[in-house]
Amino acid sequence: MERCNLALAGQDGFEEIDAAPHVPALPILIFRDGLRRSIRTLAIIDTGFDMGLLLSREARDMLMIAGGPDRHESLRAGAVEIPCEVFKLRVKILDRWYPTEGYSPLFPGYENLLGREITNQLNLCLRGPEKRLYAATRVEQRSSKR
């Protein structure tokens, strides 16, 4: 069995986003070909969202500077279909870029959500009572030559 070799890479407090108190969120950078700069924003960690990133209306509007969506698709939330614009993106979390797709619902009222496609690649520790989120990265083991 492999030993757990992780080192603390970052820590953040829970955020208050749109009057929702104490939600675990990470600062992220979003980049799309055609943009001059990355978009800096917060994304709520949502393990119930299967895809990579759900985009708020504000993030979507900034992405539109580089052109329209790459395609349209509907997301299913139970029995409800949510029509979305889909953008091919790269998202930076901590020190690593992740290729993903961002889904922007055609109807406003959504926050940026970081889904399982990305969170399953992260080492996160959520400490609700402390209202803290910790992120870790793998530490390379040194080979011991004797």
N, C-alpha and C positions, 0 to 999 in steps of 0.2 A: 504494500500500500504506500502511495506517495505521501510524503510529509507535506503539511500545509505551510508553504513558504510565501507568506504575504506580508507586505509592508503598507502602512497607512499612506495613502496618496492624497487624501483630501477629506475635509469635513465641512459640513454645512449645517445650519440650523433649519428647522422646518420653516416654511414661508406662509404668509397669509396672502392668498391670491383670490381676488374677487370675493372678498368677505368669507372665504372658506378658511377658517383658522387652522393653523398647524398641519400643513400638508407637506410630505416629503418631496422636495424639488431640487433639481440640479441646474446650475448655470451651464448653458450649452452655446455653441456657435453653430450656425446653419450656413452652409455655402451651396450655391448653385452656379453652374457654368453661366457666364454672362454677367454676374454680379461683380462689382469692383471690390466689395468688402463683405466679410461675413456678417451675419445678423446675430447679435448677442441678445440672449433672452433666457428665461427660466422655463423649465419643463417639469411638470408634475410626474412623478413616477407612478405608473398605472399598470400593475401586473395583470389587469383584466383586459387590456388592449393588446390584441395579438400582433399588430403591425409595428413598424418602427417608430413613427412619429405622427401624431395628430396635430395639425397646425391651427393656431388661433387666427382670427381674421386679420389681426395686425401683422403677424408673421407672413401670412399669405400675401397681403398687399405689398410688403417689401420684396417678396420673391417675384412678384409680377413685373418688377422693374426689368428683369432679365427675360421677359416674355411670358406667354401664356403657359398653362399647364401642359404636361407631357401627355396626359390622357384623362379620361373621366371614368369613374368607377363608383359603385355603391358599396358601403360598408353595412354589415348587418349587426344590429343591436337587438337581440331577441327577435321579435317578429317585425321590427321596423327596419326599413332600408334608409340609409342616409347617403344621398348623392354627394359625391366629392370630386374635387379637382385633385389630380395626383401629380406630384413633382418629384423628379429624381434629384436627390440631395446627397450631401456629405455633412455629417454632424460630428462636431468635436465635443467629446466629454472627457474631462481631465486632460490627459496628454495624448489621446488617440482619436483619429478620425474613423467614422463608421459610414460606409455607403448604405443608403436606405432610401425609402420613398416616404414622402410627406403627404398626408391626406388632409385636405382642407374641405370641411363640409360647406356646401353651398349656402347654408343658413348660418348666420352668425350666432355667437353665444358659447363658443367652445374655447377652452384654454389649450395651451401646448401640453401634450401628453407624451411621455416617453414610454413606449410599449415594450412588450416582451422580446420582440425581434432584436432589440438593442440591450435591454436590461439583462437578458440571459447571458450576455457576454461580459457583464460587469460583476465585480465582487463588492456587494453592498451590505452594510449592516444598518438596519433601521432601529433606533432606540426611541420608541414612542414616549415613554415617561420622561426622557431627557429632552425630547424634541430635537434630536440630533440624527444626522445621516453621516455615515462614515464610508469612504470608498478606499479600496485597497488594490494594489497591483502585485503581480507575481514577482518574486525576487529570484534572480538567476542564482543557481547553486554553483559554487566554485568547486572545481575538481581538486581534490587533494592529492598532490604528487609527493611521494616520500622517497 
